[in-house]
Amino acid sequence: MKTKKKWYDYLWIWSILFFTLGFFNILFAWLGMIDFLLPVFLAVFGGNKFFCNKLCGRGQLFQMLGAKYHCSRNKPTPSFIYSKWFRYGFLIFFLAMFANMVYQTYLVAAEAAGLREAIKLLWTFSIPFGWTYTAGSVPDWIAQYSFGFYSLMLTSLLIGLVFMVLYKPRSWCAFCPMGTMTQGICKLRQKIKND
Amino acid sequence: MAVLSKRVISVERENCVACGTCIKECPRNAVSVYKGCYAVVDLQLCVGCGKCAKMCPTGCMETAERGA
């Protein structure tokens, strides 16, 4: 009864492609905005988690590596990870870091700060990434945002990979900020409907 | 009337993050996510194989006696 594979069952390729493209030209990082806006759009207007459920390339990648290729210990995720306070706390932290990134972009746009051709892993470790960008090819703030967004995506991928290895393949989903946000939106929609 | 399995999956909604890992695991397409809020199992289709429970990142699914 297993249904045939659909086109969106191959979106794990997109997840790999995104990081590969960004590794050669950082401006491709802007494409990651799809992964950011589409889930929210679907949750707000569709009231569903179609993105998480069917389209998330990262989830598919973790599932593939963790389950099919046995890269996961497959142990239960610690319960505090999927507790409400941790999930929403992590969401707030993530949004704060995102806001900071937008602010850094603003500073560059306002010429109050120079463009930094580096990515920051885990919001701490700066890694030179200069080869991915030819200075002056686009306005500096567009490049700055790319570096920031790529950092964010890579950081969350790394955290997800660690959790995949240690716990269940898709343990990242338990506290993924996008997942928390879209589920929150969906629950809110249901609450409004029922009241 | 088809014979139903002795065991089925029960979902603890409070812990479900509605990620949909279970949907892809289910060999009988018995699981769906209700309006982006939590997973629901169609008990007419579920045979309690536990594949979804094995993959669930929050462990909110477990096999239970049918009707329990």
Interface residues (C-beta under 8 A of the other chain):
Chain A: M1 K2 T3 A43 G47 N48 K49 C52 N53 K54 G59 Q63 A67 N74 P76 T77 Y82 R87 Y167 K168 P169 R170 S171 W172 C173 A174 C176 G179 T180 T182 Q183 I185 C186 K187 R189 Q190
Chain B: N15 V17 A18 C19 G20 T21 I23 K24 P27 R28 N29 V33 K35 G36 C37 K54 M55 C56 P57 T58 G59
